[in-house]
């Protein structure tokens, strides 16, 4: 009886969301540590951080620590400041002139470039915006080590900033999408139902689209942490990763724009719109396409992009590889479900019945009458 109690406790945890009082039960064998609470907060059962597929708990821990660590402050200081030659405190240059005065009580005046006393400088050494002494010393190699350290710190900081800004931007977009979804559920869906003379039960495709946007923003956010820790020497994997990440981003932007801006047209209408069913078909199709592309992307990244290794003989990663991984032809030569179609066919209902087809190359949802993709001109396979 005691062992049963222990097992039950191990399979139940309190939701870590602020203010939530729900306990969540973990279903063993579900294939993923991501769980969702009744309060709609998703978290990782293993580490209790927010849900973070496709990256593992170790990567999340390193990334969160890096975002809050003093190491990035030190990198910034090293890249953007120099020590005062007298008191050794770091000084940031905030004006264009090379004449620097340290803060009180030191007040030492020196040259930003060569760090020599400013009393030894003047017109003969290059004036206020240059330093002949520095140039001569640099050519002799006197500043090589310090300049190299500063350049390395600057490159490291720029690389981190690149990934962090995009990680944070997708987090911000996800939060806004959650707010838009709540607003839609609270009043806009009822308003749309009245304007378009459609029962709310027939408008669930809009809620599904927004739920997909929220989930995809979360996945896309964590792909930037994945990319930051992807080893630089694995060139083929990095090239492939950046390609499929870019494809995922463009596909999500198409869905987000359709659900946000095109939906607004029908919310602002005064009477039922004749083309509302076309909008339904397009949004449902984009939702299905995006869902399946992201599901395949998550699986590929969780596997460590192992399939890419078989295509690195020439040191490059072609788009054909992404076609195999994320929706193309299988090794048997038979067509796999296109990006945006599940094997069971259940998620392609919007495409098959709604007169649209998903491009095998860029995943755009095209009208069935189009012979080639309206985005990339890729021919439709019939």
N, C-alpha and C positions, 0 to 999 in steps of 0.2 A: 504493500500500500504506500509506503514511503517512497519507493522507487518511482511509482506512477506519479506521485505528487511532484517529484523532482523533474521528471520528464515534462510534465505539464508546464511547470514554471519556466523551464528552458525554452519552451515553444511559445511563451507569451511574454511580451514586453510592453512597457508603457510607451505611448507615442511621445517622441521627443519634441513635438511642435509646441511652441510657447502657449500656455493656457489650456492645452488639450488634456482631458482627463480620461481618454479612452485607452484601453489595453488592446494590443493587436496580437492575434494568434498567427504563428508561422505555419504554413502548410509544407511539410517535408516532401521533397521530390518535385517541387514546383519548377526547378531548373534555374531559379534566379533568387538572389537575396533581396531584390527590390520588393517592398510591400507597401500597401496603401491603407491609411487609416480611414475611419469613418468621417474624420474631419477634412478629408481630401488631401492630407499631407502625405507625400511619398518619401520613404526613407529606406536605407539599407539595413537589413536585419543584422548583418554581421558587425558593422562599425557604428551604426545608428546616425551616421551623417545623412544628409539628404540623398535621395536616390541618385546614383551616379553612373549607371551603365552608359558607355561601354568601358570605363576605366575601372581598375581594381581598387580595393580599399587602400592599399599601400600608396598608390599614385595620388589618391585623394588626400591622404594624410600629408604627403610631402608637399603637395600644391597648397593646401591650406596653411601649412607651416611657413612656406615660402612667402605667401601673401602677407603674413603678419610678422615675418622675421626681421630682425635688425640687419640681417645680411644685405637686404636690398637698400636699406638706408646707407650702409657703409659703401655699397657699390655706387650709389648716387654721389656720396661725398667724395669718393675717390675719382669719379669721372668728371665732377663739376667744380671741384675746389682744389686748392693747393695750400700746404702748410705755411704759416707765417715763418720766415727764416729766423725770427728772434724768439717768439713765444711758442711756436709750433702748432698753434690752433688752426683748424681748417678755415680758409677764407674763400668765399664765393665772389667771383667777379661779376658785378651787376651793372657795369658801364663799359663803354667801348675802349676807353683809354687804358694804357698799361700801367699807369701810376696808381698803385694800391696803397691805402693807408689802413693798417690793422685797427681793430676796434679798441677802445680804452680798456684797461689802462696802458696797453702796450703802445699803440699809436705809431708803430714802426712803419716807415715809408719805404716801399720796395718796388722793383719791377716785376710785373706778373710773369713775364716770359723767362727771364734768367734768374729771378729771385734775389738779385743783387740790390744793394742799397740804392735808393732813387737819387741820392746825392751824387752818385757816380754817373748818372745818366743826363742826357740833354740832347740838343740838336745833333751833336757829333756822334751820338750812339743810335740815331734813328728817330728821335723825337718822341711824341706821346703814343704813337700807334705802331711802333716797330722797335726792334732791339737788335742792333748789329752784333752785340756780344753773344746774344742767344743763338743767332744763326751760325756764328763762327764756332761756338761751343758744340752745337748740335752736329755740325759737319765733322767735328773731331770725335763724336760719340759720347760726349759728356752727359747727355740727357737721355741716352737710349733706354736705360732700365726704367726710369720714372715715367717716360713717355709711353713706353710699351705697356706698363701696368695700367696707366690711365686709359690707353686705347682699348685694352682688354676689358677694363671695367665698363667703359662706354658701350662697347659692342655687346657685352653681357646684359647690360641694363636695357639697351634698345631691343634685344631679342626677347627678354622677359616682358617688356612693355607691350610689344607686338601681340603676344599671346594673352596677356592679362587684359588688355583693353577689349579684345574681342570676346574673351570669356565673360567679362563684366557686361558688355553690350548685350549679349544674348541673355544674360540673367535679367537685365533691365527690361528687355523685350518680352521675356517670359512673364515677368511681374505685371507688365501692362496688359498682356494677353489675358492673364488671369482676371484682371479688373474688367476688361472688355467682356469676358465670358460671364462674369457675375452680373454685369449691367444688362447683358442680353437676356439672361435667365430671369432677372427681376422684372423688367418692363418691356424691353425692345421686342422680344419674341411675340408678346401679346399684341403690341402695336403692329408688327409686321403681319400677324395673322388677320387683324382687322382690315388693314390696307389691301392685302392681296387676296382676301376672302379664302384663306386656307386655314384648316384646323391646325392647332399647334402640334398635334401628333404628326402632321406631314412636314413639319419644319425641323425635325430632329437632326436632319443632315447638317444643319448649320451648327448646332451644338457639337456634333461629332467632329466637324471641321475645326472648331476652336479648341476642343480637347486635344486634337491631334497637333495643333500648333503649339500648345503649351508643352506637350510631351517632346516634340521635336526641338523646341528651343532649349529644353533641358539637355537633351542628347548632344545637340550641336555645341552647347556651352562646354560640355566636358570633353568634346573632341579637341578643344584647344589645349587643355591640360595634357591630353594624350600626345598631341603634336609636340608640346614643349619637351617632354621627356623621351621622345623618339630619338634613338641614337643618330648622330649626324653621319656616321660612316655607313649607315644602311641607306644608301642613296636611292635605290629602287623602291624600297618601302616608303621612304619619305615622298618621292615623286608620286607614287600611286596614292598614298594617303592624301596629299594635297589636292590631287585631282578629284577623288571621290568626295572629299570634304567640300570642295567648291561646287560639285554637282548637287550635293545635298543642300547646300546653302541656297543655290539658285532655285531649286525645286520648292524649298520651304518659303522663299520670298514670293514665288508665284501664288502659292496657296494662301499665304498671309494677306497679300494684296487683294486677292479675290474675296476672301472672307471679310476684309475690313472695308476697302473702298468700293468694290462693286456691290456689296450688300447695302451700303449706305444709299445707293441710288434707289433701291426698292423701299427703303425705310422713308425716304423723302418723297415718294410718289403720292399722288392724290387719289389714285384709283388703281385697280388691279392691272398689272403689267402683262402684256401679251407674251413677253419673252422670259417670264419668271421661271418657267419650266426648263428653259435653256440654261438659265443660271443654276438651277438645281442640279442639272446634269453635269455642268462644268465643275461646280464646287464639290460634288460627290466624287467625281472622277479624280480631281486633283487631290482630294483627301486620301483616296485609295492608293493612288500613285505614290504620294509622299509617305504614307504609312509603310508601304512595302519596301520602298527604297531605304528608309531609315532602319527598318527591321533587319534588312540585309547588311546595311552598313554596321550596325551594332554587332552582328554575328562576325563580320569580317574583322573588326577591330578587336573583339574579345578573343579571337583565335590568334591574335598577334600578326595578322596579315601573312599567315604562313603560306598561302597560295602564291604569294608574290615571288617567293624564293625560286619557284620553278621557271620563272620568266626573266631571271636576271643574268642569263648567259651573255647577253650583249650589253649588260650594264644599264639597261633602260627598261622602263615600264610603260607599256603601250595602253591605249584606251581599250584594246581588246581584252586585256586582263580584267579591267573594271567591268566589262560586259559579262565576262564569265562569272565573276564574283557577285555582281549586283543585278544580274538579270540578262542572260544571253543564251548561248548554247552550252549544253552540258557535254561531257567527254564522249557520250554516246552519239552525239551529233543531233540529238533531238532538241527541239526548242524548249528551254525552260520557261517557267512562267515569267512574263515580262516584268520589268521593274514597275511595280504597281499592281501585281496580280498574285494572289496566293495560290498554292497548289490545289486547294480545295475548290477554288473559284468563287468562294463566298464573297470575298472583298472586291471582286471585279464586277459585281452586279451592276454598279453604277456605270461602268464602261461598256459592258456588253449590251445591256438593255437601254442605255442612254445615248447610244450612237456616238461614242467617242472611243479613240484608241490611244494607248500610251506609247510614245516613241521609245524604241529600244535603246537609243543612244543618249537622249537628254531627258527622258521621262515626261516631256510635256504632253498634256492631254489635248489631243487634236480631234476635231469633228470627223466622223467616219467618212464624210465625203472627200476629205483631203487625202491626196495620193502621197504627199510627202509632208514631213513635219514642218509646221509653221515657224518653228524657232531655228532648227539646225538643218533643214532641207533633207534630212535622212528619209529614205524611201520606206513606205509602209510595207511590212511583210504580210503577205496574204496567203 
